[in-house]
Amino acid sequence: MRYFNDADYKNLWKTTNTKEVSIFNPMPFPSDEELAALETRLGVKLPSSYIELAKTSQNGGHTKRNSFPLCGDDGNVYRHIEIPVICPMGYHSFANRGLGSDSPSLLYDMQNLVKISQSFVTYYDFIVLNYLDCTPNEEPSVAFVTRKVRNGKDGEPPLDCKNWRHINDKFYWELKTIAPTFDVFIKGLVVMPKLPPFKFEDIKEPLKTAAQKAFREAVKKHGNEEIIAFGLYIDPDGTMVDDAINTKENLERNLAEYGKSKSDTEYFTYSTSEWKYSTFALDLFEPISKELAIRSAALGSEDKMTRFSGKLFNFCVDILAELKAENFFSNEYNLPIMLSVGIEGGELSPAKIKKIRTVLE
């Protein structure tokens, strides 16, 4: 039985730069012995259509038809998931990606879920071959797994680390079948549609409301610890925004232990990653972040993502400046509050610190 024809492969792959070393470049097709060993190791039957794709077209690589449309209950497409690569069948060292050394490139260690594509910019969701509901000899469906915020509603998993859907007391995984088989998934891939220009003004009120709720929640929980700073932080690709606060005790401890220079002092003062607490209004920040992730994913290049992230940084500064001008922080807390915007996993450049000081101090 054949699953694909030439039309199914049309515009599927991007031309690969063979000089660029990448774990997602096409690979030679594994031998029968290697495939059998891989299935034994995973304890599953690999989809026959996946094997056919790797044999007759290309064993993994970057995709040109790089997104899969998600439909709502009404049948209308409500978003596209970015699928920048299809992992090759075979073995690679994934130690530098945190997936363990000498792991099969197909495997994502989440109990019985097997990852088939890796998004570089979407941190909230991913695509898997779902073996949860089939026997070892049955072919899996393709599912979309997304991170959800716990809010006490029905359908959330218990707070039990033995349940794969449980992440922590704030998040859990939700799984939705998007294709009954792997070949249906491949045939459904399309080129990521161009979205209309993103208007930051569309998220102004939601983001402002989220910042207000976050600060009020922080004061309620930790106001007795002498809060000295409140900030928003983003990631380098502009895919998320969240909140953070710092306390006087935490800053003084960090400066006493690590503050050896002016740059050290600036780092611990302004970098939200070194602050004491974060994530006080997940229910409001999460939908904003998911919209940002979708928009960032559709940009298609690192340069565009960097510019998008820069615009988001400036927008967050403007939001805090507006709240400060409205005396929001002084009305909610009886001590002076320093405001900042941080970048997750990175230091603020002198230019960004200068902007924060100019606008927020």
Residue pairs with C-beta under 8 A, 6 or more apart in sequence:
1 48
2 52
3 48
3 49
3 52
3 53
3 183
4 49
4 52
4 53
4 56
4 57
4 183
4 186
4 187
8 183
8 186
8 187
9 57
11 64
11 65
11 191
12 57
12 58
12 63
12 64
12 65
12 186
12 189
13 57
13 58
13 61
13 62
13 63
13 64
14 61
14 62
14 63
14 64
16 25
16 26
16 61
16 62
18 25
23 92
23 94
23 97
23 105
24 60
24 61
24 62
24 85
24 87
24 88
24 118
25 60
25 61
25 88
26 58
26 59
26 60
26 61
26 88
27 59
27 60
27 88
27 89
27 90
27 105
28 59
28 90
29 54
29 55
29 59
29 89
30 38
30 89
30 90
34 90
34 91
35 46
35 51
35 89
38 46
38 89
38 91
38 104
38 106
39 45
39 46
41 104
42 104
42 106
42 107
42 114
43 136
44 112
44 114
44 129
44 131
44 136
44 140
45 136
45 137
45 138
45 139
46 89
46 106
47 129
47 139
47 140
47 181
47 182
47 183
48 139
49 139
49 181
49 182
49 183
49 186
50 89
50 116
50 182
51 89
52 183
53 86
53 182
53 183
53 186
54 60
54 88
54 89
59 88
59 89
59 90
60 85
60 86
60 87
60 88
60 89
60 90
60 105
61 85
61 86
61 88
62 84
62 85
63 83
63 84
63 85
63 86
63 189
64 191
65 189
65 190
65 191
66 82
66 83
66 84
66 189
66 191
66 192
67 80
67 81
67 82
67 83
67 189
67 190
67 191
67 192
67 193
68 80
68 81
68 83
68 127
68 178
68 179
68 185
68 188
68 189
68 190
69 77
69 79
69 80
69 188
69 190
70 77
70 78
70 79
70 80
70 81
70 144
70 178
71 77
71 78
72 78
79 294
80 190
80 192
80 193
80 294
80 298
81 119
81 122
81 125
81 127
81 144
81 178
82 119
82 121
82 122
82 192
82 297
82 298
83 117
83 119
83 127
83 189
84 117
84 118
84 119
84 120
85 117
85 118
86 116
86 117
87 105
87 106
87 115
87 116
87 117
87 118
88 105
89 104
89 105
89 106
90 104
90 105
91 102
91 103
91 104
91 105
92 103
92 105
93 101
93 102
93 103
94 100
94 101
94 103
94 105
95 101
99 107
99 108
99 109
100 109
103 109
106 114
106 115
106 116
107 114
107 115
108 114
108 115
108 126
108 128
110 128
110 164
111 164
112 131
112 132
112 164
113 128
113 129
113 130
113 131
113 132
113 143
113 145
113 164
114 128
114 129
114 131
114 140
115 126
115 127
115 128
115 129
116 127
116 128
116 129
116 142
116 182
117 126
117 127
118 126
119 125
119 126
119 297
121 237
121 239
121 293
121 296
121 297
121 305
122 239
122 293
122 294
122 297
123 235
123 239
123 240
123 293
124 146
124 147
124 289
124 290
124 293
125 144
125 145
125 146
125 147
126 144
126 145
127 142
127 143
127 144
127 145
127 178
127 185
128 142
128 143
128 145
128 175
129 140
129 141
129 142
129 143
129 182
130 140
130 141
130 142
130 143
130 175
130 177
131 140
132 175
133 141
134 140
134 141
139 181
139 182
140 182
141 177
141 179
141 180
141 181
142 177
142 178
142 179
142 180
142 181
142 182
142 184
142 185
143 175
143 176
143 177
143 178
144 175
144 176
144 177
144 178
145 173
145 174
145 175
145 176
146 173
146 174
146 176
147 167
147 171
147 172
147 173
147 174
148 156
148 171
148 172
148 173
148 174
149 170
149 171
149 282
149 283
149 286
150 156
150 169
150 170
150 171
150 172
151 283
156 172
157 163
157 165
157 166
157 172
157 173
158 166
159 166
159 169
160 166
164 173
165 172
165 173
165 174
165 175
166 172
166 173
167 173
170 279
170 282
171 282
178 185
179 185
179 188
192 297
192 298
192 300
193 298
194 298
195 295
195 298
198 295
198 308
200 311
200 312
200 315
203 288
203 291
203 292
204 315
204 319
206 284
206 287
206 288
207 232
207 241
207 288
207 315
207 316
207 319
208 319
208 322
208 323
209 284
210 243
210 281
210 284
210 285
210 288
211 232
211 243
211 281
211 319
211 320
211 323
212 323
212 328
213 280
213 281
213 284
214 230
214 243
214 280
214 281
214 284
214 285
215 230
215 243
215 245
215 280
215 328
215 329
215 332
215 333
216 332
217 280
217 281
218 227
218 230
218 243
218 245
218 277
218 280
219 227
219 332
219 333
221 277
221 280
222 245
222 247
222 276
222 277
223 333
225 247
225 248
225 249
225 276
226 247
226 248
226 249
226 335
227 245
227 246
227 247
227 248
227 333
227 335
227 337
228 246
228 247
228 248
228 251
228 335
228 336
228 337
228 338
229 245
229 246
229 251
229 269
229 275
229 337
229 338
229 339
229 340
230 243
230 244
230 245
230 320
230 329
230 337
230 338
230 339
231 243
231 244
231 245
231 246
231 272
231 275
231 320
231 339
231 340
231 341
231 342
232 241
232 242
232 243
232 244
232 272
232 316
232 319
232 320
232 341
232 342
233 241
233 242
233 243
233 244
233 272
233 273
233 278
233 341
233 342
233 343
233 344
234 240
234 241
234 309
234 312
234 313
234 316
234 341
234 342
234 343
234 344
235 309
235 343
235 344
235 345
236 305
236 306
236 309
236 343
236 344
236 345
236 346
237 296
237 305
237 306
237 308
237 309
238 292
238 295
238 296
238 305
238 308
238 309
238 310
238 311
238 312
239 289
239 292
239 293
239 296
239 297
240 285
240 289
240 292
240 293
240 344
241 285
241 288
241 289
241 292
241 312
241 316
242 278
242 279
242 282
242 285
242 289
243 278
243 279
243 280
243 281
243 285
244 272
244 275
244 277
244 278
244 342
245 275
245 276
245 277
245 278
245 280
246 272
246 274
246 275
246 276
246 277
247 276
247 277
250 275
250 276
251 268
251 269
254 268
254 274
255 264
255 265
255 268
258 264
258 268
259 265
259 268
266 348
266 353
267 274
267 347
267 348
268 274
269 338
269 340
270 340
270 342
270 348
270 353
270 356
271 342
271 347
271 348
272 278
272 340
272 341
272 342
272 344
273 342
273 344
273 345
275 342
279 285
292 312
295 308
296 305
296 308
296 309
299 305
299 308
309 343
313 341
313 343
313 352
314 355
316 341
317 341
317 355
317 356
317 359
317 360
318 359
320 339
320 341
320 360
321 339
321 359
321 360
323 329
324 339
324 360
329 337
329 339
330 336
330 337
338 360
338 361
339 356
339 360
339 361
340 356
340 360
341 352
341 356
342 348
343 352
348 356
